[in-house]
């Protein structure tokens, strides 16, 4: 007996001089050809076409949950599987990273036909997740799961004129948050300043996927504080203290008295472009803050 998945062993036993009993056990569904010979010749009708149906309906099994799409190393990557619409069968999993490293999948049987899973990957990158029921892929399997490295706020780079002291009439309140290499996380920017004296906007730099342009436009002189957080951890150097003066003379007097405050942070290199904007909370109150979730 032969098929697309290989040959199937057929055991033949003799019942009498003219009757033989054949038994076979295919492990995969599909079409097979049964070759029957007698005295080294095919019997009439041989080979016979045999269609093997699946023992269970694997397409009735459903997987669900955020862990089927993305996750972060060191954090729970969970999803569930519901087999209640299928006949009893064996549920198996195989999850591998970009270098072929197999991730551990912990399975909890909820004893009601549903299962809870937790993936524990060993590397970052795109993982292939196969979910099979009695050796057959379930609906939508295999899945592509994007695994990011653990967040590292120390890898965030913050720079731009909006972090330097300046004069109100010519102040450029924009700076750049580059999160490349910082893993998955949420960028939070909070600006403290005179009540009603500013508003905050955030844009993604469309030419650089992990770069966010932040802009606040002060309308009053005073002391401003800029806080930058990544994955709920404040990045190094934050908070940034910014003083905005009414005129150039006040600024120069301050810098003469405090020379260490001159050019504290690197300016933006080149122009910063942005076309995709996000909704924001404005600065009508004492604080203004904005969040941005990075793609993992």
N, C-alpha and C positions, 0 to 999 in steps of 0.2 A: 504494500500500500504506500503510495507516494503522494506528497503534497508540497505546497509552496514553502512550508516551514520544515520540510524534511520528511524522511520515511517514518512510517509507523509500523512497529513490530506486530505481526499477526501470528498468533499461536493456533495451530491446527491439530486437532485430535481426531482419531478414527473411531467412529461409532459402530460401523459394520463394514462389510465388504464393499458397500456402495454409498455409504453416507459418512461425511466428514463434518466436524464442527469447528468453526473458526471464530476466534475472539480477538478483538483489537481495542485499544483504548487511546484515542487521539487526545492530545493535551491542548491543542489550539483549534480555534474555529477556522472554517474555510472549506475550500473544495479539495477533495482527494480523489485519486484514481486507484481502484481496487483491481489488481491484476490476478486473474484466476487461470491457472494452467493445469493441464492433465497430460502426462507423458510428454512434458516439455512443449506443449502446444497450448495456445490461448483457447479457452473454451468459448463457444458462441456468446457474443455480447461483451466479452472482456476486451479492454478494461471497463469496469463499471464506475460511473461517476457517483461519488458520495459527498453530500453537503453536511458538514458538521456545524451545528448551531452552538452559540455560546451557552454555557451552563447557567449563567446569570446575565441579567441585563445591565452591563457596566455603565451604559449611558444614562441609566436612571440614578446613578450615584452622583451626588453634587458636593462640591467643595465650596467653601465660603470663608470670607474674612480678609483683613488687610495683609496678612502674612503671605498671601498668594501673589502680591504685587511688589512689595518692598519691605525692607527692614534695615536694622542697624546692628552691627556686631556688638555684643554685650547687652542688648536689650531683648525682651521677649518678642519673638516673631511667631505669632500665633494664627492658626486657621482651624476650621472645623470641616468635618466630612459627615454627610448624611446618607446612610445606605438603606433607609427604611423603605424606599420604593423598589428596591431590588431584592432578589432572593438571597438567602444566606451564601456568603462567599468569603474569600480571603482578601483582606485589604493590605496592600504593600506600598512602600514609599521608597523613592530614591532621589536624593538631592545632591547635585554636584556643582562645584564652583568652576570658574574659568580655567583653572589649571587641572581640573578633574578631581580635585579634592572632595571627598564625600563628607557632607554635613550630617550631623546627627539629627534624627527626627524622633522626638519623644512622643509616644502615643498613649492617650488615656481613653479607655473604653468606658463610655458613659452608661453602658448596659441597657440602652434603649434604641440601639441601631445607629447612634451618632457617636462620633469620636472627636476628641480635642487634641490638637497637635501643636508642638513647639519646635521650631527649627533652630538649631544651634550651629551656624556656619563657622568655618575656621579661616575664611578669607573673604575679602571684599570683592565685589564685582558681580556680574550677571550669573545667576545660578539657574540651572535647569531642574525643575521639580516634576518628577513623574509620580502619578498616583494611579495605581492599578487595582482592579477588583477581579479576582480570579484570573490574573495574568493579562487582563485587558484594560487599556486606558479608560479612565472615566471621562465624563464630559469635560471638554476643554483642556484635558491633560495632553502633553506636558505643559507646565506653566513656566514663565520666565520671571524670576524673582530678582529684583535689583537690591543687592546688599551693599550698604555703605560702611566705611570704617567708623570707628567710634569718634564722636566729635572732639576736636582739639582747638579750643579757642585761641591758643597761642599761635596758630597758623594764620589767623586773620590779620590782614594788613589794612591800616586805616591811615589815610593821608588826604591832604587837600587844604586849600586856603580857608575853608570854613572852620579850621581848628586853630587859626592864627589870630592874634589880636589885630584890630583894625578900626577904621573910621566908618561911622554909620553911613555916610553918603556914598562911599565907594566899596562897602564891604561885600565880599563874595561869600555867601554862606553855604557853599557846596563842598562836600568831601566825598571820598570813595571808600567803600567797604569791600575789600576783596576777600572772599571766603574760600578761594581755591585751596584745596588741601586740608581744609578744616573739618572735613567729614560732613555728615548730615546734621541738621539742626535748624533752629529758628533764629533769625537775626532780629534783635530788638534795639531800637535807637530811641533814647529819651533825651529831650532837651529841656533844661530848666532855665528860666529867665524871667524878666519883668512881666507881670501879668498883662496879657493882651498885647505883648510886644513882639510876637513872632508867630509864624506858622511853619509846619514841617511837611515836606513832601519826600517821597521815595520813588525811584525809578530803577528798573533793571537796565543795565547797559547791554543792549541787544547784541553787541559784538563780543561780549564776554559773559558766558552763562552764569558764572559765580560772582559777578561784580554788581554791586548795588550803589547807585548814586543817591546821596542824601543831600537835601537842600533845605535850609531854613532861612527865612528873610526877616531879619530883625527890623522893627520900626521904631525902636527906642534904644538909646545907649544904656549900658549897664553890664552887669556880670552875667555870663551865660555858662552853663555847665552841660557838656555833652556826654552822655553815658552810652556805651555800646556793649551789648551782651550777645553771646553766641551760645546756644543750647543752654540757656539759663545761667551761664557763667560769664561774669564780666571779663572782657579781654584785657590783656596787659596794656598799660598806659591810661586806660579809662579809669576815672572820668577825665575829660579834657576841659580845662578851664580857659574860657575865652572872654576877653574884655573888649567891649565896643565903646569907643569914645565919640564925643560930639564933633571934635575937630582934630586936625593933624597935630596941632600944638600939644594937646592933652596926651595924645598917643606917644609923641616923641619924648615928652617929659617922663612918662611912665617907663619907657624903654631905657632912657638914660639912667633912671634910678634902679632899674631891674634889667640889666643887659642879658641875663640868662633867659629872659622871656622872648628874646628876639629869635625868630625862625626856629621855634621849638619842634615843629613837625615838618616833614618834607612837603613841598608843594606838589600839586597835580602835574604829572609829566604829560604834556600835550593836552589836547581838548578831550572833553568827556561828552559823549553823545548818549542820548537816551530817547527812545520813542515809546516804550511801553510803560505806562504809569499804573500805580496802584492806588486804591482808595486810602484815605488817611484820616487821622484825628487831628484837627487843627489846634492852634495854640491860643484858643480863647481863654484857657485857664492857666494856672501857674505852670503846669507841665504839659508837654506834648510828646507823644510817643507813637512809634510805628513798628509793625512786625512784618517780617518776610520769611517764609519757609523755603529753605533750599531744597532743590531736587536731590534725591538720593540716587 
